[in-house]
Amino acid sequence: MVAVRAFIAVEMPSELQKRLAEVQDRLRRELRDLPIRWVRPESIHLTLKFLGMIPVSHTDEIVAALRGLALERGPFTFVVEGIGCFPDLRHPRVIWVGISDPTRALGAFQRLVESSMQKLGYPPEDRPYQPHLTLGRVGREAAPAHYRRIAEVIERTTIERLGEVRAAEIVLMRSDLHPQGAVYTPIARIPLRGSP
């Protein structure tokens, strides 16, 4: 069985990628010499659903389910602002920029995606959905002193509103893991209702 690692996402517009790169540059200067792998700005995306390893033979049914969803829903917007870490500041593993969902359209759409994929046999997440854009991942070799420094920098960093994103399409994305970081390749782009 040939399988690929895949997820469903919204890509970021190029103008926002530039602003995210500026945020990364600020953080990189303050956190230099720390074991952090920074995500390439052009690869930063909003994950709606991580599928894990999927058989290549299942991609058609996943795309068909997403096309069905896209026929029901038009584009939606969300705001990119704020900064934080997962799982928390004491043990930062992922450094992210936040997403706010003032119209709640993103949350509603993500629940539809989750439900649609559950019908195809992909289990729902056991944690509530927390939309975010990953800027960097802290290496396993990080020491407690590194965690403290990251926490100090994140706590004193303010990320004002970087922009509003209008999501007019979703992407089924393939993820190939390499030592220098993941490489993402679109499998299918699915425009939302009314989008060209």
N, C-alpha and C positions, 0 to 999 in steps of 0.2 A: 504494500500500500504506500503510495507516494503521498506525503503530507507536508503542509507548510504551516508556519506560525502566522496567525492572522488576527486582525482586529478591525473594528468599524470606527471610523473617525471623521472629524471635520478638520480640513486643512486651514491654516492661517493665511490671510492675505499678505502679500509681500511687504506692505507698509508696516504692518504689525510685526512681521518677522524682524524688520530693522529695529523697531523699538525694543523687542525682546533681546536682540543682540546687544543693544546698549545696556540693558539691565544686566545681562551676563558679563559684559566687560567690566561694569562697576563691581560686581561681586567677585569676579576673577582677580581683580587687582587686590581686593581686601582679603581674599582667601587663597592667594598664591601659595604654592608649595604644599597645599593640602591635597589628599588623594580624592579629587572630584573629577568625574568624567562629565564634561559639559556637552549637552545635546547640540548638534549643529542647528542654527536658527531655522534653516529651511526644512528641517525635519520635525520641528516642534508642532504638535497637533493636539486637538482635543479628542481623547478617546471616549467613545460612547459605549463600546462593549469590547472587551478582550475575549477572543474566542479560544485562544491557545492553539494547539496543533489540530489542524483540520485536514481530512482527506481532500486531495485536489478534486476528486470526483464529486465532492459535496458543494463546490463553489457555485455551481449553477443554481442549486436550490436556495442557497443563502442569498445570492443576487436577486433571484426571483422574489423572495420574501421581502427584501429591502425595496425592490421596485414597487411592490404592492403597497408598502407603507408610504413610499414617496408620492404615490398617486393620491393618497388621502391628505397629506400634509404639505402646506406651502413653506417657504423659507421662514426662518425664525432668527431672532437676534439675541446676543448675550454680550456682557461687558467684561473686559479683561482688566483686572485691578487687584492690588494686594499681593502679599508674598507670605510664604510659610514653608513648613517642612512636614514630611511624613516619616515615621508615625507621629513624632512630636519633637519639640525643640531639644529635649534631653538626649534623644537618640536619632538625630537627623539622618535619614537614608536617602531621601529624595527632596530636592529643593525645587519649589514650584512658584509660579505666578497664579493668582486665583482667578476664578470666573464668578461673576454674579449674574443672576438670572431674574432681573426685575419683572419680566412678564410671565415667568414660570414656563415659558414655551420650551426651553431647553430641557428642563426636568421632565415635562410631559412627553417630549419626543424620545428622550432616552428610555423612559419606561416602556414606550411602545416597541422600541428596538429590543429591549430586554425580553419582553413578552413574546415577540415574534421569534427571537432566537431560542427561547425556552421551548417553543412548540417544535423546533427542529432538533431538540435534544441537548442544547447547550445550557447548563445549569445557571441560574441567576447568581449574581454576586451575593456573598453572605454579609457584606458591609453596605451601608447606605452609599449611594452614588455621591462622590465629591468631585465635581468638575474642576480640573486644573490643567495647567500647561507645564510639563516637566522641563526645568532648565538644566538640571544636573543631578547626577547620582553619586552618592558618597561611597567610596571604595570600602570593601570589607576590611582592608588593612587599617582603617582609621582608628586612632587611639582616643581615649576619653578627652585628652587635651584638644584634639581636633574638633570633637563634637562641641566642646565648650566655646571654641572660637567661632564655629559656624553659628551657634545659637546667638552669641553676642552680636554678630554682624546682621543676622536676619532680624533680630529684635529691634535694632536701631535703623533698619532700612525701611523706608516708606515708598511704596509703589503706588503712585496716583493712577487714575484711570488712563490706561494705555490706548484704549480705543473700544469701539463697539464693532462686533463682527456680525455680519449678516450671512448666515449659513444657508446657501442656496443649493448645496449638494452634499451628499455623504459619500465616503470612500471605503470600499472594502480593501484593506491594505495587507500586504505580505510583509513580514518582519524577518530579516535574516541577521542573526547575531554574529558579530565579528569582534576580535579583540579591541579594535579601535571604536567600537560602538555599533549600534543596530543600523541596518540599511533598510529603508522602507520603499516598497514598490507597489504602486496602485494595481490591484487586480481588476477593479471595476469602479467607475464613477457613476453615481446615481443622482440625477438632478431631482430636486423636490418639485412638487406640483407648481406649474406656472413658470418654472425657470427654464431658460433656453438650453 
